[in-house]
Amino acid sequence: MKRVFTALVLIPVVLALLLCAPHWLFAAATGVVALLAADEFLLLAKGYGVKPFRITTLIFIVLYFAGLILKDFHWKIAAYPDSDVFMFSVLVRVFPLLLLIMAMARENLRTSLPSAAFSYLAIPYIAITLGELVNTRRQPAGVIWLLFFLILIWSGDILAYYIGRMLGRHPLAPNISPKKTWEGTAASFAGSVGIGVLLFENIDLIANNLLHVLFQLGVLQPNSVLHEDVHLQTPSLWHMLVFLALINIAAQLGDLVESMMKRGAGVKDSGSLLPGHGGVLDRIDAILLAAPVLWYYASIIKLTS
């Protein structure tokens, strides 16, 4: 019951931010989620006997999302075209070097490199991945694609959970997550792909009706990158099936990856902030591996015409 109640509270909040918030506010809210998830991730290190550079890591995540927020205000630095590009370069170049320098101050040098590595992993695993969702939303029709993406993730998660509980007989990965079953996995895959096909077959109609409502409510302004008569391409069948399959497989792997980390750390949940769900990291684990699939697909395939 707690699981359902928490979902009923969270889903409207997420949809309101996705559909109604200006880009900078969406980036800020995503940054808060990244901070909470990263903090939970870094606390898992205790179970491995590692003490990561927690505060330093969280500060750099704040800087990265500050760059994503300032992008809306056309903030630039020297040769970098956008503030988020500059902050991204800081994350991948400066941050790991700083961690190695800080690691030299540790008394136990046997844990210095693992501490630095654990700290850095929070960046590509959580911060940059969630940052990709922010940048996806900025693209033409990005709101629509993110909405579809979340529907695919949520539907797959719901089917895996409930079908697995009712019909699950064959464990999927008993050493990692004893409750996950092949039946739940198959239901998640088939249901998510099936729902995705229905959505994509009607993407133009759904998108235009939704955009019309948002413009009428004043959520989107006339100078928005979107307009009421936007036309979204329906991907070819094989593109659609490959994309949907990859999204679901990545999402389920994301769930297993986080379960593996928790199992190794000897904890059941990453946190307790969300009743019935555990921590923030528990709630977004599927998104963390599926988001790059969406980002690269959106970057390669032309989405609007």
N, C-alpha and C positions, 0 to 999 in steps of 0.2 A: 504493500500500500504506500509506503514511504517513497518507493521508486517512482510510482505513478504520480504521486502528488508533486514531487520535485520536478518531474518532467513537465507537468502541467504549468508549473510556475516558470521554468526556464525557457520552454519553447516560445511562448509569446514574447519574452524579453529578447531572445535571439532574433526572432523574426522582425520585431520592431526596429532593432538596431540595423539589421540587414536592409530592410526596405525603406526605412524612414530617416535614419541618421545621416548627417553630412559625413563626407569621407574622413575628416579629421577625427570626428567623434567615434566612428566605427574603428579607426586605427587605434584610438586611445583605449576603447573597450577591449579590443583584441590584445592590446599590450598588457592590460590588467590580467587577462586570462593567461597570457604567456608567462607573466611573472609568478602567478599562483602555481601554474603547472611546473614551471622550472624549479620553484622552491621545493615542491613535493619531490621532484626528480632528484634534486641534490640531497634531500634528506634520506633518500633510499641508499645513498652511499654509505651511511652508517652501518648498514647491514653487511656491507662488503669490507668493513674495517678501513674505510677511506674517508678522509675529511676534506671535502672539496673547498674551493675558494668561493664560498656562497655569496657573500656581499659583493665581491668584485664582479662575479658573474651576473648577478641581478642588476648591478649598475650598468653594465654594458648592454643588457637587454633593454633597459630604460632608454639608453642613448639610441639604440637601433630604432625603437618605436617612436622616439622623438623625431628622428629623421623622417619616418613615414608620415607623422603628423605635420611636420613643417613643410613637407612637399606640397601640401594644399595651399600653403602661403608663399609658394615659389621661392623658397629659401635655397640658395646655392652656395657652394664653396669652391672657389678657384676653378680648376678644370673640370670639376664634377658637375654634370648637368642637373642633378637633383640631390637633395639632402639625403634621401634614403640610399642612393648609390654610394655616397661618401661614407655613411655609417656602416653600410654593408662591407666596404673595403676595410674599415677599422676592425670590424668583427673578425674577418677572415685573415687579416694580416697582423694587426697590432695585438689583438686580444690573446691569441695563443702564445706569442712571444712574451707578453707580460706575465702570463701564467707560469711559463717556464722560469722566468726570473724570480717570481715570487716563490716558486717551489724550492729554490735553492736555500731559502730561509728555514725550511722545515727541519726539525731535529732528526726525525726518522726519514732518511733519504730513500728508504725502500718504498715509502708511500708517496713520495714527492711527485713522481711522474704519473702514477694512477690518479692522484688528486687533481693534477692539471688536466689530464685526459677526461676525467669524469666531468669536470667543470666545463671544458670546451664542448663536450658532446651535447650539452643543453642548448647550444647555439643552433647547430644545423637541425637537431632533432625537434626542437620546440620553437625557438624564436624565428628563425628564417622561414620555417614551414608555415607558421601562422602569418608571417609577413607576406607570404605568397598569396594568402587569401585576401589580404588588404589590397594588394596590387591587382589581383584578379577582379575585385569589385570595381576598380577604377576603369576597367576596360569597357568598351561599348557592350552593352547588354551583360556586363559582369554580374549585376545584381541577379538577373534571371539565372545565369549559369551557377552562381553560388547557391541559389535557392534550390535548384534541381540537385546540385551536389549534396546538400544537406538532406534532402528527401531520400536520396539513394542511400546515404550513410545510415540515417535513422531507420528506414524501412528494413535494411539488412540487419541492423542491430536488434530490432524488435523481433524479427522472424527467427533469428538465431537463438535469442534468449527463450522465447516462449515455445517454439517448436522443439528446441533442444530439451526443454524441461518436460514437455508432454510426451515426445516420441523418441527422445535420444536414448540409444542403447549402446552405441559403439564410440568409445572415447577417441577424441581427435589427437590430443597431445597430453596424455595423463601425467607426464612428468612436469609439464608446464601449467596446465589448467585442467584439472580432473573433470570439471563439469562441462567442458566444451565437447560436443559430439559431432560426428560426421553428419548425422541427420540435421542438426542445427545449422551446420556449415552449408549443406546442400540447399536447405530452405532459404538461407540468407542469400546465396548466390542466385538461385532461380527466381526468388521473389524480387530481389533488387534489380536484376536484369530485366525481368518482365515489366516492372513498374517503370523502369528507365525507357524501355521501348515505347510504352504508351505515352510517356511524357514527350519524348523526342518526336514521335509521329505527329504530335499536336503542338509542337513548341511555338510555332508562329502564332497560332490562335491563343494559346495560354498567355504568351508574353504580351501580346497586344492588349488583351483584356485586362491583364494585371497592370500594365503601364497606364492604360486609360484611367483605371481607378486611382492609381497613385497621382496622376496629373490632376484629376478632378479634386482630389483631397488636398492638393497643394504640397504633397510630399516631394514630388519632383518639380523642379522649376523649368520654365521654358528654355533657359540657357543650359540645361543639363545636356550631357553627352548623349542622352537618349531622347527620342521624340516619339510621339504617339503612333506613328505609322512605321516604326522600325520593323524590318523584316529579318527574321533569323533563319538561317539555312537549316534544313533538316539534313543531318549527316547521312551519308550513304549507309546502307544496312551493315556492311562489314565494319565501317568506321564506328558505327554506333555500338555494335556488339563487342568489338575489341575494347572500346573505351569503357563500356559498362562492366565488362568482365574484369578489366584491370582495376577499376575503382573498387569493386567489391573484394577482389583478391587482396589488394593493398590494404583495404580497411580491416579485413579479417586478420591479416598478418600484423597490422598495427596493434590489434587487440592482443594477439599472442606475444608480440615482442614485449609489451608492457607487463603482461602476465609473467613472462620469463624473468624480467628484472625484479618484479615483486617477489617471485618465488625464490630467487637467488638471495634477496635481501631478508627473506624470512618474514614478510608482512602480507596481510590479506588485501589491504587497500593502500593506495598511495596517500590518502588523507581521509578526513571525515567531514569536509565542508559541505558536501551534498548528500543529505540523508537518502539512503537506499541505493546510492551510486558510488559512494566512497569519496574520493578526492576529485579535483578538477582534472588531473592527469588521467584518472580512470574514465572520465566522461569524454575526453577528446582523443584517447589513444588511437581510435580508428582513423580519425581525421589526419593525424600526424603523418601517416604513411600514404594516405589517399590524396592529400592536398597536392603533393608534387605531381601526381598523375594529371590532376585537373590543370595545374599551372602549365605544364609542358604541352598538354593537349591544346589548351587555349592559345599558347604561344605559337604553335605550329599550324593549327587548323584555323582558317578564317571563319569567324563565328557570325558575322553580320554581312548583309549585302544591301 
